[in-house]
Structure formats: C-alpha cells, structure tokens
Amino acid sequence: MDIRIEQADQATLDELQTWRYPAPYDFYDGDADPILNPERFFGARDAAGELVGFYYFEPKPPDLDYGLGLRPDLTGLGLGLDFFRIGLAFVHQRYRPGQVFLHVAEFNERARLVYERAGFRVVSSHVRSFEKFGDVVFLTMAEEV
C-alpha cells in the first residue's frame, strides 16, 4: 500500500464526516461523534490523491494513543494490516513515544485481529456510553515493546 500521510485540512475532515459503514461497523460512521481535536487527525492519500483513510494521534507523554480508519469501501479487503503498520511507522518516526496504545470496540474482532498481528495485546477494558449505541465495551491494546 502506497500512501501519503498529511495533516488533515477542513476538506479532509468534511469528507470523513460523510463516511458510512455497514452494520455493526456503523458505530464508526463519520458523523457518529463530533470531531473535537482536528489537529490530531491526519489524512491518508493514495498515489492519485484519493483519501483512503485517516489516522488520529493523541500524545500522552511519554506515550501516545493511536486511532485509524479505512474508507468504508476499502474495509474487509485485507488492507488493514499494511494500513495500520504505515501509520505506526509514522507514529514512531514523528512522535517517538515510549509506548503506543489504542482503543477498539470489543465487538470489532476483525480490527482487533489486525492489531494483534501487528504486535499489540489487550491490557485492559472500559465501558463508554453512547446515546445511539448504549454502553460499549472498549479494549485498550498496547504495543509490545
């Protein structure tokens, strides 16, 4: 996968808001939650300049929380591991965190499996409540160092 990672501009953020995933992944629809910290978002563009995904990086010195998403039509095609690793390499090069963490909804087994294949392990869980979805269990995963 050949992609360019760049700071998300308003057009990128607006496009992310239009993304719709099939159930049960509609939990990740672009307008499910408002974008609170736009400076933490980065667009991932292919060689043609098309937005193929996004990354979210939240420094929590000395560590960092890592989030990401592929465009809905690109999910389930076996691209997740490469996409994840590209973002992870960017994290380590740009931020140099002590450890990288991520949070994934427990029901999202396909994402969790990608993260495990990339060397992340579940270290804890927590529950968040959403008006639209109710209580959702999240797994916190950490990169094995």
Secondary structure, DSSP 8 states (H G I E B T S, - for coil): ---EEEE--HHHHHHHTT----TTGGGG-TTSS--S-GGGEEEEE-TT--EEEEEEEEEETTEEEEEEEE-GGGTTSS-HHHHHHHHHHHHHHHT--S-EEEEEETT-HHHHHHHHHTTEEEEEEEEEEETTTEEEEEEEEEE--
